[in-house]
């Protein structure tokens, strides 16, 4: 087991606090209590679309929430069912919601980026995925440099899924692995043999996918340095182009499935940090670069190239290789980002479908960004995506004095470097990126969230 020295132990104790993952600013718990109405939201969408569609195109995220089995570690919005007759009705609802947006646009949208998330997108039959996507494409133009991706479950992703989505323009697939250790898999109810992962990875590459991503998690119940090391050794046999190495978010007050195991089954703070350091060391030895919060990429991957060129972006889909100003989220619980405002859809499948089939946006909550919000949003994105921040006069004038005291302390701790008008995240500071972003989060400093215990621990 890797040893944690006194300085690392101090940093863990200090910074292992509840922290956002910063896929937005303000983060969802700090959005306006007053929900924007449908007209206000659509006005923001129309303005952003008119401002950016011709030059940047738009992004689409489509949430497909259905899973046949509950993975108890999962924090996503899911619907557990083995009844596949739900597919067609849900597709109809998504296409109805898409039409609501198409009716607002002054020209055909140019789709630059599209991601199918879940849930389990490969729960859907290949023909139904084709029906869904052809319905989306019908009213749009596909960008010549589009990047389309989907999440696949290694146990049910078939060659037909991969070929169908490839034929529809998809070139990246992300497989949820989490851990290969059988005891860990049994505990989190996510059993998938290595042979299944090997098969779907090789099939994707045979068909012609440019990028294969593996999702791994550290901090799961019963994980040990040996089990994590053995998992990464198996990953190394397949060498995915990208790896997401997520910190397990233990939020049993939000996800009751996580109550099937207890805190005593989880690695403690120092043990969890050691698992991360072990993974970091092994990934770097394999040739991966740490490009930001939880993400690693090989030099040939587009994510690495975007990182090197400082073109990396972050939104509700995580890290992306370019920035569009308009992200439309379709499906239950999806979140849209229209640059000047956010909106989240209703989370329950039935109420979501009822709204959109009546021709109404399925608004659960939203937020309209102020000038201050936009400035802080840009600062946090620069830290998370570029590892650096220009401390402009406008930003400095906005920040309270305690921010600079915190940054000075982080510099003493070796997490950031402060020079004239610039902040740079150090190599040691990358693991604390969420904490560094928090320093600039004025909403977090100034207001109470709508609900308590809303974030997982940073480490």
C-alpha positions in Angstrom: 0.0 0.0 0.0 1.2 3.5 -0.8 2.1 5.5 2.3 0.5 8.8 3.0 3.0 11.3 4.4 2.3 13.9 7.1 1.7 16.7 4.6 -0.7 14.6 2.5 -2.6 13.5 5.7 -2.9 17.2 6.7 -4.3 18.1 3.2 -6.7 15.2 3.3 -8.1 16.2 6.7 -8.4 19.8 5.6 -9.8 19.5 2.1 -11.9 16.3 2.3 -15.1 18.3 2.7 -18.4 18.3 0.7 -17.6 19.9 -2.6 -19.4 20.4 -6.0 -18.0 18.8 -9.2 -18.5 22.1 -11.0 -20.4 21.0 -14.1 -22.0 24.4 -13.7 -21.8 27.7 -11.8 -23.9 28.4 -9.8 -24.2 24.7 -8.8 -27.8 23.3 -8.8 -28.4 23.7 -5.1 -27.7 27.4 -5.3 -30.0 28.2 -8.2 -32.7 30.8 -7.8 -35.6 29.7 -5.6 -38.0 31.3 -8.1 -38.3 29.0 -11.1 -38.2 30.8 -14.5 -41.5 30.3 -16.4 -41.6 28.6 -19.9 -41.6 31.9 -21.8 -38.6 33.3 -19.9 -36.6 30.1 -20.4 -37.4 29.9 -24.1 -36.4 33.5 -24.6 -33.0 32.8 -23.1 -32.7 29.7 -25.4 -33.7 31.7 -28.5 -31.2 34.5 -27.7 -28.3 32.1 -27.1 -29.2 30.1 -30.2 -29.3 33.2 -32.4 -26.0 34.3 -31.0 -24.0 31.1 -31.5 -25.6 28.4 -33.7 -24.0 29.6 -37.0 -20.5 29.8 -35.5 -20.4 27.1 -32.8 -23.4 24.9 -33.3 -25.2 23.4 -30.3 -24.9 20.4 -28.0 -27.5 17.8 -27.1 -27.7 15.6 -24.1 -30.3 12.9 -24.1 -31.1 11.1 -20.8 -32.3 7.5 -21.2 -33.0 6.6 -17.5 -34.0 2.9 -17.8 -31.9 0.1 -16.3 -32.8 -3.5 -15.8 -30.9 -3.8 -12.5 -30.1 -1.2 -9.7 -26.4 -0.6 -9.3 -26.4 0.4 -5.6 -23.4 2.8 -5.9 -25.1 4.9 -8.6 -26.1 8.5 -8.0 -27.8 9.0 -11.4 -31.5 9.5 -12.0 -32.7 6.0 -13.1 -35.9 3.9 -13.5 -35.4 0.2 -12.8 -37.5 -2.1 -15.1 -37.3 -5.1 -17.3 -40.3 -4.0 -19.2 -38.9 -2.9 -22.6 -42.3 -1.7 -23.8 -41.4 1.7 -22.1 -39.0 2.4 -24.9 -41.3 3.7 -27.6 -43.4 5.9 -25.4 -40.3 7.5 -24.0 -38.8 8.1 -27.4 -42.1 9.8 -28.4 -41.8 12.1 -25.4 -38.2 13.1 -26.2 -39.0 13.8 -29.8 -42.0 15.9 -28.6 -39.7 17.9 -26.3 -37.2 18.4 -29.2 -40.0 19.8 -31.3 -40.7 22.4 -28.6 -37.1 23.7 -29.1 -37.2 23.4 -32.9 -40.3 25.6 -33.0 -38.3 28.3 -31.2 -35.3 28.3 -33.5 -35.1 30.7 -36.5 -33.0 28.2 -38.5 -32.0 24.6 -38.4 -29.8 23.8 -35.4 -26.2 22.6 -36.2 -25.6 19.7 -33.9 -21.9 19.7 -32.9 -22.0 17.4 -29.9 -24.5 14.7 -28.8 -24.3 12.3 -25.9 -26.6 9.5 -24.8 -26.5 9.1 -21.1 -28.4 7.2 -18.5 -29.5 5.0 -17.0 -28.4 2.6 -19.6 -28.8 3.8 -23.2 -28.1 0.3 -24.4 -31.2 -0.8 -22.5 -32.9 0.4 -25.7 -33.1 -1.8 -28.8 -30.8 -0.7 -31.6 -33.8 -0.1 -33.9 -35.4 2.1 -31.3 -32.1 4.1 -30.9 -32.1 4.6 -34.6 -35.7 5.8 -34.5 -34.9 8.3 -31.8 -31.8 9.6 -33.5 -33.2 9.8 -37.0 -36.1 11.8 -35.4 -33.6 14.2 -33.9 -31.5 14.5 -37.1 -34.6 15.2 -39.2 -34.9 18.8 -38.1 -31.2 19.5 -37.8 -27.8 19.8 -39.6 -25.0 17.6 -38.4 -21.7 19.5 -38.0 -18.9 18.1 -40.2 -16.7 17.9 -37.1 -19.4 16.5 -34.8 -18.5 14.4 -31.7 -21.2 11.9 -30.8 -20.9 9.5 -27.9 -22.9 7.2 -25.7 -22.7 5.2 -22.5 -22.8 1.4 -22.9 -23.2 -1.3 -20.3 -20.6 -4.1 -21.1 -23.2 -6.8 -20.3 -25.8 -5.7 -22.8 -24.0 -3.7 -25.5 -24.3 -5.8 -28.6 -22.5 -5.6 -32.0 -25.9 -4.3 -33.3 -25.8 -1.4 -30.8 -22.3 -0.5 -31.8 -22.9 -0.8 -35.5 -26.2 1.1 -35.5 -24.8 4.0 -33.5 -21.6 4.0 -35.6 -23.7 4.3 -38.8 -25.5 7.2 -37.1 -22.3 9.1 -36.6 -21.1 8.0 -33.2 -17.4 7.6 -32.7 -16.9 7.4 -29.0 -18.3 4.9 -26.5 -17.9 5.0 -22.7 -18.2 1.8 -20.7 -19.0 1.8 -17.0 -16.5 -0.6 -15.4 -16.1 0.7 -11.8 -14.1 -2.3 -10.5 -13.2 -5.8 -11.6 -13.0 -7.3 -8.1 -15.9 -9.8 -7.6 -16.5 -8.9 -3.9 -16.8 -5.2 -4.8 -19.0 -6.0 -7.8 -21.3 -8.2 -5.6 -21.6 -5.4 -3.0 -22.5 -2.7 -5.5 -24.7 -5.1 -7.6 -22.7 -4.5 -10.7 -21.3 -7.8 -11.9 -19.6 -7.8 -15.3 -16.8 -10.2 -16.2 -13.6 -8.9 -17.7 -14.4 -11.0 -20.8 -17.5 -9.0 -21.5 -15.6 -5.7 -21.3 -12.8 -7.1 -23.5 -15.4 -8.2 -26.1 -17.3 -4.9 -26.4 -14.0 -2.9 -26.4 -12.6 -5.0 -29.2 -15.9 -4.8 -31.1 -16.0 -1.0 -30.9 -12.5 -0.8 -32.3 -13.2 -3.3 -35.0 -16.2 -1.3 -36.2 -14.1 1.9 -36.2 -14.8 3.9 -33.0 -12.1 6.5 -32.5 -12.2 6.6 -28.7 -13.2 4.1 -26.0 -13.6 5.4 -22.4 -13.6 3.4 -19.2 -15.3 4.7 -16.1 -13.6 3.5 -12.9 -14.4 4.4 -9.3 -12.2 4.6 -6.2 -13.5 4.5 -2.7 -16.1 1.8 -3.2 -16.9 -0.7 -0.4 -14.3 -3.4 0.2 -11.8 -1.9 -2.3 -8.2 -2.4 -1.3 -4.9 -1.3 -2.9 -4.6 -4.9 -4.3 -8.0 -4.9 -5.8 -7.6 -1.5 -7.4 -4.1 -2.4 -8.7 -5.5 -5.6 -10.2 -8.4 -3.7 -11.8 -6.0 -1.3 -13.4 -3.7 -4.1 -14.6 -6.8 -5.6 -16.4 -7.6 -2.2 -17.9 -4.0 -2.0 -19.1 -4.6 -5.0 -21.3 -7.2 -3.1 -23.2 -5.7 0.4 -23.0 -8.8 2.6 -23.4 -8.2 6.0 -25.0 -9.7 7.7 -22.0 -10.2 6.8 -18.3 -12.5 8.6 -15.9 -11.3 7.7 -12.3 -14.1 9.0 -10.2 -14.2 9.5 -6.4 -17.1 7.4 -5.1 -19.9 9.8 -4.0 -21.4 8.3 -0.8 -24.8 10.1 -0.5 -27.2 7.5 1.1 -29.5 10.4 2.1 -30.1 11.0 -1.7 -29.6 7.4 -3.0 -31.1 4.8 -0.6 -29.6 2.0 -2.5 -26.2 3.0 -1.0 -27.7 1.9 2.4 -27.1 -1.7 1.5 -23.6 -1.2 2.9 -22.3 1.0 5.6 -19.5 3.5 6.2 -17.4 0.8 7.9 -17.3 -1.0 4.6 -15.8 2.0 2.8 -12.1 3.0 2.8 -11.4 5.7 5.3 -10.1 9.1 4.2 -6.4 8.2 4.1 -7.1 4.8 2.5 -9.3 6.4 -0.2 -6.6 8.9 -0.9 -4.0 6.2 -1.2 -6.2 4.4 -3.7 -6.3 7.6 -5.8 -2.5 8.0 -5.6 -2.1 4.4 -6.6 -4.3 4.9 -9.6 -2.6 8.1 -10.6 0.8 6.5 -10.4 -0.2 3.5 -12.5 -2.1 5.5 -15.1 0.9 7.8 -15.6 3.2 4.8 -16.0 0.9 3.5 -18.7 1.2 6.8 -20.6 -2.0 8.6 -19.6 -2.0 12.3 -18.8 -4.0 13.7 -15.9 -6.1 16.3 -17.9 -8.3 17.6 -15.1 -10.8 16.5 -12.4 -10.8 12.7 -12.4 -9.9 12.3 -16.1 -7.0 10.7 -17.9 -6.3 10.5 -21.7 -3.7 9.0 -24.0 -1.8 11.4 -26.4 -3.8 10.3 -29.5 -7.2 11.0 -27.9 -9.1 14.2 -28.8 -9.5 15.0 -25.1 -5.8 15.1 -24.6 -5.3 17.3 -27.7 -8.0 19.7 -26.4 -6.2 19.8 -23.0 -2.8 20.5 -24.7 -4.3 23.3 -26.8 -6.2 24.7 -23.8 -9.6 24.2 -25.6 -11.0 21.9 -23.0 -14.5 22.7 -21.8 -16.7 21.5 -19.0 -20.5 21.3 -18.8 -23.3 19.0 -17.6 -21.8 16.2 -19.7 -18.4 16.6 -18.0 -15.3 17.4 -20.0 -15.7 18.1 -23.7 -13.3 18.9 -26.5 -14.8 22.2 -27.5 -17.3 24.8 -26.2 -20.8 25.4 -27.5 -22.9 28.1 -25.8 -26.1 26.2 -26.0 -26.6 22.7 -24.5 -30.1 21.3 -24.7 -30.9 18.5 -22.3 -33.7 16.2 -23.4 -35.4 13.6 -21.2 -36.2 13.3 -17.6 -33.9 15.1 -15.2 -31.7 16.5 -18.0 -30.2 19.9 -17.5 -29.8 22.5 -20.2 -27.2 25.3 -20.3 -28.1 28.3 -22.4 -25.1 30.4 -21.4 -27.2 33.0 -19.6 -29.5 30.5 -17.9 -29.9 26.9 -16.7 -33.0 24.6 -16.6 -33.5 21.1 -15.3 -36.3 18.9 -16.4 -38.8 17.1 -14.1 -37.2 14.0 -12.6 -40.1 11.6 -12.7 -40.7 9.8 -16.0 -44.5 10.1 -15.8 -44.7 13.8 -15.0 -41.9 14.6 -17.6 -43.9 12.7 -20.3 -47.2 14.4 -19.3 -45.7 17.9 -19.7 -43.9 17.5 -23.0 -46.7 15.5 -24.7 -49.0 18.5 -23.8 -46.5 20.8 -25.6 -45.0 22.3 -22.5 -41.4 22.4 -21.2 -40.9 20.0 -18.3 -39.4 22.6 -16.0 -38.4 21.5 -12.5 -36.0 24.3 -11.6 -33.9 26.9 -13.3 -31.5 29.9 -12.8 -30.9 33.0 -14.8 -27.2 34.1 -14.6 -26.2 37.6 -13.4 -23.1 39.4 -14.7 -21.4 38.4 -11.5 -22.4 34.7 -12.1 -21.0 34.8 -15.6 -17.7 36.2 -14.4 -17.3 33.6 -11.7 -18.5 30.8 -14.1 -15.7 31.7 -16.5 -13.1 31.7 -13.7 -14.2 28.3 -12.4 -14.2 26.9 -16.0 -10.6 28.2 -16.5 -9.4 26.5 -13.3 -11.2 23.2 -14.1 -10.3 23.1 -17.8 -7.0 24.9 -18.2 -5.5 24.6 -14.7 -4.9 28.4 -14.7 -6.7 31.6 -14.3 -6.0 35.2 -15.3 -6.8 37.4 -12.3 -8.4 40.3 -14.2 -9.2 43.6 -12.6 -12.9 42.8 -13.0 -12.6 39.5 -11.2 -10.3 40.8 -8.5 -12.7 43.7 -7.8 -15.5 41.2 -7.3 -13.7 38.9 -4.9 -13.8 39.4 -1.1 -10.4 39.7 0.8 -10.7 36.2 2.3 -10.4 34.7 -1.2 -6.9 35.9 -1.5 -6.0 34.8 2.0 -7.2 31.3 1.1 -5.2 31.3 -2.2 -2.1 32.4 -0.3 -2.5 29.5 2.0 -3.0 27.1 -0.9 0.2 28.5 -2.4 2.1 27.7 0.8 0.6 24.2 0.7 1.9 23.7 -2.8 -1.5 23.5 -4.5 -1.4 26.7 -6.6 1.2 29.1 -7.8 0.4 32.9 -7.7 2.3 35.2 -10.0 1.5 38.7 -11.2 -2.2 38.6 -12.3 -2.3 34.8 -12.7 -3.1 31.6 -10.8 -1.7 28.2 -11.9 -2.8 24.9 -10.4 0.3 22.8 -9.6 0.7 19.1 -10.3 0.1 18.4 -6.6 -3.0 20.7 -6.7 -4.8 18.8 -9.5 -6.2 16.4 -7.0 -7.7 19.4 -5.2 -9.2 21.1 -8.2 -12.7 21.0 -6.7 -11.4 22.7 -3.5 -9.6 25.4 -5.6 -12.8 26.1 -7.5 -14.6 26.4 -4.2 -12.5 29.4 -3.2 -14.1 31.4 -6.0 -17.7 30.1 -5.4 -19.3 33.2 -4.1 -22.8 31.5 -3.9 -21.3 28.8 -1.7 -19.8 31.5 0.6 -22.8 33.8 0.7 -25.9 31.6 0.8 -27.4 28.4 2.2 -28.3 25.7 -0.3 -32.0 24.8 -0.8 -31.2 21.5 0.9 -28.6 20.2 3.3 -25.9 17.5 2.6 -26.0 18.2 -1.1 -22.4 17.4 -2.2 -20.2 14.4 -1.8 -16.7 14.6 -0.3 -14.0 16.2 -2.4 -11.5 13.3 -1.9 
